[in-house]
Amino acid sequence: ELENQLTAKCKTLDDLKQSLASNGSAEQAPEAQSLRIAELCEMMDSIAKQVAQLKASMQSTLEQWRAYEEIYAEVSLMTTRYLYCIDQCKPGEEASLEALKKQVKTLQ
């Protein structure tokens, strides 16, 4: 969206330059207007560079976020598995030797 707005402003600035150039032949445009247009062009170029840098930075951040989400899902799954295993390995409150032997056999 920002790039589209910048393109629109660029077109407006180009139209202003052309208008100033065509009026300049009939009546000389004030030098201040020409300087201001040159300043606006420089500012627009600077903003275009900043937008490009921001776009690259955002793309990098998005890629890192996707990697984080993938790793988080994997870690979450592993944690759930470990919690399940720990829960299954817990002896009951009144665990007898026979119950423990049975559980060991089941786990093996």
N, CA, C and O of each residue as an XYZ file, in Angstrom:
432
protein
N       0.832     -1.189      0.000
C       0.000      0.000      0.000
C       0.871      1.245      0.000
O       0.604      2.216     -0.708
N       1.917      1.191      0.811
C       2.839      2.322      0.887
C       3.534      2.544     -0.455
O       3.727      3.682     -0.884
N       3.904      1.455     -1.108
C       4.539      1.569     -2.421
C       3.571      2.177     -3.430
O       3.979      2.992     -4.257
N       2.302      1.797     -3.375
C       1.295      2.359     -4.284
C       1.112      3.854     -4.047
O       1.008      4.631     -4.996
N       1.073      4.250     -2.790
C       0.944      5.671     -2.471
C       2.163      6.446     -2.966
O       2.038      7.551     -3.494
N       3.333      5.855     -2.790
C       4.558      6.504     -3.239
C       4.570      6.662     -4.756
O       5.010      7.689     -5.271
N       4.090      5.656     -5.466
C       4.015      5.728     -6.925
C       3.059      6.835     -7.355
O       3.343      7.578     -8.295
N       1.923      6.944     -6.665
C       0.953      7.993     -6.981
C       1.551      9.380     -6.748
O       1.374     10.285     -7.563
N       2.251      9.537     -5.645
C       2.887     10.828     -5.343
C       3.976     11.147     -6.367
O       4.168     12.304     -6.740
N       4.678     10.120     -6.812
C       5.718     10.300     -7.825
C       5.104     10.821     -9.121
O       5.652     11.718     -9.761
N       3.974     10.256     -9.497
C       3.293     10.695    -10.714
C       2.843     12.146    -10.569
O       2.982     12.940    -11.500
N       2.304     12.487     -9.405
C       1.873     13.863     -9.157
C       3.058     14.819     -9.249
O       2.942     15.906     -9.816
N       4.186     14.415     -8.695
C       5.384     15.248     -8.740
C       5.884     15.409    -10.172
O       6.297     16.501    -10.562
N       5.851     14.343    -10.955
C       6.246     14.425    -12.359
C       5.323     15.360    -13.135
O       5.775     16.139    -13.974
N       4.018     15.274    -12.844
C       3.058     16.181    -13.499
C       3.361     17.629    -13.139
O       3.272     18.518    -13.985
N       3.716     17.860    -11.884
C       4.060     19.204    -11.439
C       5.313     19.715    -12.150
O       5.382     20.877    -12.550
N       6.303     18.829    -12.302
C       7.525     19.214    -13.028
C       7.200     19.611    -14.462
O       7.678     20.631    -14.959
N       6.372     18.784    -15.129
C       6.013     19.067    -16.519
C       5.232     20.364    -16.626
O       5.449     21.154    -17.546
N       4.321     20.585    -15.685
C       3.538     21.816    -15.673
C       4.442     23.025    -15.474
O       4.271     24.050    -16.133
N       5.386     22.903    -14.581
C       6.329     23.992    -14.320
C       7.213     24.237    -15.533
O       7.523     25.382    -15.862
N       7.622     23.150    -16.204
C       8.471     23.294    -17.390
C       7.709     23.961    -18.530
O       8.267     24.804    -19.232
N       6.439     23.595    -18.724
C       5.664     24.188    -19.817
C       5.319     25.638    -19.512
O       5.282     26.461    -20.427
N       5.067     25.968    -18.266
C       4.803     27.356    -17.884
C       6.085     28.176    -17.879
O       6.052     29.396    -18.037
N       7.190     27.514    -17.700
C       8.479     28.199    -17.636
C       8.862     28.836    -18.954
O       9.577     29.838    -18.963
N       8.405     28.281    -20.072
C       8.758     28.864    -21.362
C       7.990     30.160    -21.583
O       8.535     31.100    -22.163
N       6.729     30.234    -21.134
C       5.941     31.450    -21.313
C       6.327     32.498    -20.280
O       6.562     33.660    -20.611
N       6.388     32.080    -19.058
C       6.801     32.986    -17.982
C       7.752     32.230    -17.070
O       7.467     31.099    -16.675
N       8.836     32.821    -16.747
C       9.864     32.154    -15.953
C       9.322     31.824    -14.563
O       8.833     32.699    -13.850
N       9.418     30.534    -14.190
C       8.961     30.092    -12.866
C       9.969     30.546    -11.829
O      11.170     30.594    -12.094
N       9.480     30.873    -10.666
C      10.412     31.279     -9.605
C      11.386     30.143     -9.298
O      11.031     28.965     -9.312
N      12.612     30.539     -9.024
C      13.656     29.552     -8.739
C      13.350     28.781     -7.466
O      13.760     27.627     -7.339
N      12.652     29.378     -6.534
C      12.303     28.721     -5.274
C      11.428     27.490     -5.535
O      11.583     26.458     -4.883
N      10.514     27.613     -6.492
C       9.651     26.469     -6.815
C      10.475     25.327     -7.394
O      10.255     24.164     -7.053
N      11.410     25.649     -8.255
C      12.259     24.621     -8.849
C      13.096     23.923     -7.787
O      13.247     22.702     -7.804
N      13.639     24.712     -6.859
C      14.431     24.127     -5.778
C      13.567     23.248     -4.888
O      14.000     22.177     -4.462
N      12.362     23.687     -4.609
C      11.460     22.911     -3.749
C      11.099     21.579     -4.417
O      11.034     20.543     -3.755
N      10.868     21.618     -5.725
C      10.560     20.386     -6.450
C      11.756     19.441     -6.414
O      11.584     18.231     -6.269
N      12.963     19.982     -6.546
C      14.167     19.148     -6.467
C      14.292     18.518     -5.074
O      14.657     17.349     -4.950
N      13.988     19.296     -4.028
C      14.013     18.760     -2.661
C      12.986     17.640     -2.497
O      13.266     16.614     -1.878
N      11.804     17.848     -3.057
C      10.759     16.825     -2.977
C      11.188     15.551     -3.697
O      10.906     14.445     -3.237
N      11.868     15.713     -4.821
C      12.361     14.536     -5.555
C      13.372     13.760     -4.714
O      13.334     12.531     -4.666
N      14.271     14.482     -4.056
C      15.263     13.835     -3.198
C      14.588     13.123     -2.017
O      14.957     12.007     -1.650
N      13.603     13.788     -1.442
C      12.878     13.179     -0.320
C      12.131     11.923     -0.780
O      12.088     10.922     -0.065
N      11.552     11.985     -1.960
C      10.824     10.844     -2.485
C      11.769      9.667     -2.740
O      11.429      8.521     -2.445
N      12.939      9.945     -3.282
C      13.931      8.888     -3.496
C      14.366      8.266     -2.170
O      14.505      7.047     -2.061
N      14.577      9.111     -1.171
C      14.964      8.620      0.153
C      13.869      7.733      0.749
O      14.152      6.680      1.320
N      12.635      8.166      0.610
C      11.513      7.378      1.129
C      11.400      6.058      0.385
O      11.122      5.024      0.993
N      11.612      6.084     -0.930
C      11.550      4.845     -1.721
C      12.610      3.851     -1.243
O      12.342      2.653     -1.153
N      13.814      4.348     -0.936
C      14.873      3.474     -0.420
C      14.495      2.905      0.947
O      14.720      1.726      1.220
N      13.922      3.748      1.799
C      13.511      3.296      3.130
C      12.412      2.234      3.037
O      12.405      1.263      3.794
N      11.493      2.435      2.103
C      10.420      1.454      1.911
C      11.003      0.126      1.452
O      10.573     -0.930      1.915
N      11.977      0.166      0.547
C      12.616     -1.065      0.082
C      13.333     -1.778      1.227
O      13.255     -3.001      1.344
N      14.031     -1.016      2.073
C      14.706     -1.606      3.226
C      13.697     -2.196      4.203
O      13.910     -3.281      4.743
N      12.597     -1.480      4.427
C      11.558     -1.970      5.334
C      10.940     -3.249      4.794
O      10.663     -4.179      5.552
N      10.726     -3.296      3.497
C      10.144     -4.488      2.878
C      11.070     -5.699      3.063
O      10.612     -6.791      3.399
N      12.360     -5.497      2.842
C      13.325     -6.588      3.024
C      13.368     -7.028      4.494
O      13.414     -8.222      4.789
N      13.352     -6.072      5.392
C      13.372     -6.384      6.821
C      12.114     -7.146      7.231
O      12.191     -8.110      7.992
N      10.972     -6.722      6.734
C       9.713     -7.395      7.057
C       9.700     -8.818      6.500
O       9.189     -9.736      7.141
N      10.262     -8.995      5.310
C      10.317    -10.332      4.713
C      11.181    -11.257      5.578
O      10.821    -12.408      5.829
N      12.318    -10.737      6.024
C      13.204    -11.505      6.889
C      12.508    -11.857      8.203
O      12.603    -12.989      8.676
N      11.816    -10.894      8.784
C      11.092    -11.121     10.030
C      10.004    -12.170      9.834
O       9.803    -13.025     10.696
N       9.312    -12.108      8.720
C       8.260    -13.083      8.431
C       8.831    -14.495      8.307
O       8.243    -15.449      8.816
N       9.960    -14.628      7.638
C      10.608    -15.935      7.510
C      11.043    -16.473      8.877
O      10.875    -17.657      9.167
N      11.598    -15.598      9.705
C      12.007    -16.012     11.045
C      10.794    -16.412     11.885
O      10.876    -17.359     12.667
N       9.687    -15.714     11.737
C       8.478    -16.041     12.483
C       7.944    -17.406     12.057
O       7.518    -18.199     12.898
N       7.965    -17.678     10.770
C       7.510    -18.981     10.282
C       8.380    -20.104     10.854
O       7.868    -21.146     11.266
N       9.695    -19.885     10.875
C      10.601    -20.888     11.447
C      10.301    -21.082     12.930
O      10.295    -22.210     13.423
N      10.053    -19.996     13.632
C       9.705    -20.083     15.054
C       8.442    -20.911     15.247
O       8.398    -21.781     16.116
N       7.415    -20.648     14.444
C       6.159    -21.383     14.584
C       6.352    -22.880     14.340
O       5.769    -23.704     15.044
N       7.166    -23.232     13.346
C       7.432    -24.646     13.067
C       8.150    -25.308     14.241
O       7.775    -26.398     14.671
N       9.177    -24.644     14.752
C       9.938    -25.199     15.878
C       9.060    -25.269     17.124
O       9.125    -26.244     17.872
N       8.245    -24.253     17.352
C       7.356    -24.252     18.510
C       6.381    -25.423     18.453
O       6.142    -26.081     19.465
N       5.820    -25.685     17.279
C       4.892    -26.811     17.131
C       5.590    -28.133     17.434
O       5.026    -29.008     18.090
N       6.824    -28.268     16.950
C       7.588    -29.495     17.200
C       7.889    -29.653     18.694
O       7.719    -30.740     19.246
N       8.324    -28.600     19.336
C       8.635    -28.651     20.770
C       7.366    -28.932     21.578
O       7.403    -29.690     22.548
N       6.264    -28.335     21.190
C       5.002    -28.566     21.881
C       4.586    -30.031     21.785
O       4.139    -30.620     22.769
N       4.733    -30.611     20.609
C       4.402    -32.022     20.423
C       5.307    -32.917     21.277
O       4.834    -33.854     21.920
N       6.607    -32.621     21.279
C       7.550    -33.408     22.084
C       7.220    -33.292     23.573
O       7.278    -34.282     24.302
N       6.878    -32.099     24.019
C       6.527    -31.895     25.430
C       5.299    -32.703     25.798
O       5.248    -33.322     26.861
N       4.318    -32.695     24.925
C       3.113    -33.478     25.180
C       3.437    -34.963     25.267
O       2.913    -35.666     26.131
N       4.291    -35.437     24.386
C       4.692    -36.850     24.421
C       5.414    -37.187     25.729
O       5.145    -38.215     26.351
N       6.325    -36.316     26.132
C       7.074    -36.566     27.371
C       6.149    -36.555     28.580
O       6.284    -37.389     29.475
N       5.215    -35.618     28.608
C       4.274    -35.569     29.724
C       3.423    -36.833     29.774
O       3.122    -37.348     30.851
N       3.044    -37.322     28.611
C       2.261    -38.557     28.556
C       3.094    -39.725     29.097
O       2.605    -40.532     29.888
N       4.342    -39.805     28.667
C       5.228    -40.881     29.143
C       5.435    -40.805     30.647
O       5.393    -41.824     31.338
N       5.656    -39.606     31.150
C       5.846    -39.441     32.593
C       4.586    -39.855     33.337
O       4.660    -40.500     34.383
N       3.442    -39.487     32.804
C       2.180    -39.847     33.435
C       1.983    -41.359     33.446
O       1.473    -41.915     34.419
N       2.383    -42.016     32.374
C       2.230    -43.469     32.292
C       3.219    -44.209     33.192
O       2.947    -45.317     33.653
N       4.348    -43.591     33.428
C       5.383    -44.247     34.239
C       5.193    -44.042     35.740
O       5.866    -44.696     36.536
N       4.300    -43.156     36.137
C       4.092    -42.905     37.565
C       3.458    -44.126     38.223
O       2.468    -44.664     37.727
N       4.023    -44.551     39.322
C       3.352    -45.628     40.060
C       2.143    -45.039     40.781
O       2.134    -43.862     41.140
N       1.141    -45.859     40.985
C      -0.047    -45.421     41.707
C       0.283    -45.157     43.163
O       1.391    -45.440     43.618
N      -0.658    -44.627     43.874
C      -0.454    -44.326     45.291
C      -0.156    -45.601     46.083
O       0.709    -45.611     46.958
N      -0.869    -46.650     45.772
C      -0.696    -47.906     46.502
C      -0.149    -48.959     45.547
O      -0.774    -49.995     45.324
N       1.016    -48.683     44.990
C       1.590    -49.606     44.009
C       2.192    -50.810     44.714
O       2.984    -50.683     45.647
N       1.798    -51.961     44.246
C       2.365    -53.195     44.799
C       3.467    -53.670     43.871
O       3.615    -53.176     42.753
N       4.220    -54.611     44.338
C       5.302    -55.158     43.537
C       4.743    -55.794     42.277
O       5.344    -55.680     41.209
N       3.616    -56.455     42.383
C       3.004    -57.098     41.226
C       2.542    -56.060     40.196
O       2.704    -56.253     38.991
N       1.972    -54.968     40.684
C       1.490    -53.917     39.774
C       2.658    -53.271     39.042
O       2.562    -52.971     37.852
N       3.751    -53.060     39.749
C       4.942    -52.478     39.118
C       5.553    -53.424     38.079
O       5.980    -52.988     37.010
N       5.591    -54.698     38.396
C       6.115    -55.690     37.437
C       5.244    -55.715     36.177
O       5.744    -55.805     35.057
N       3.940    -55.632     36.391
C       3.015    -55.635     35.245
C       3.235    -54.400     34.381
O       3.239    -54.487     33.153
N       3.416    -53.249     35.026
C       3.635    -51.996     34.289
C       4.950    -52.046     33.522
O       5.006    -51.589     32.380
N       6.014    -52.593     34.120
C       7.299    -52.740     33.449
C       7.147    -53.629     32.235
O       7.686    -53.334     31.168
N       6.416    -54.712     32.397
C       6.202    -55.646     31.281
C       5.430    -54.965     30.164
O       5.742    -55.143     28.987
N       4.416    -54.180     30.537
C       3.622    -53.453     29.536
C       4.491    -52.442     28.785
O       4.392    -52.320     27.564
N       5.321    -51.737     29.500
C       6.189    -50.731     28.872
C       7.241    -51.367     27.962
O       7.609    -50.798     26.934
N       7.723    -52.562     28.352
C       8.713    -53.239     27.528
C       8.072    -53.691     26.226
O       8.741    -54.287     25.382
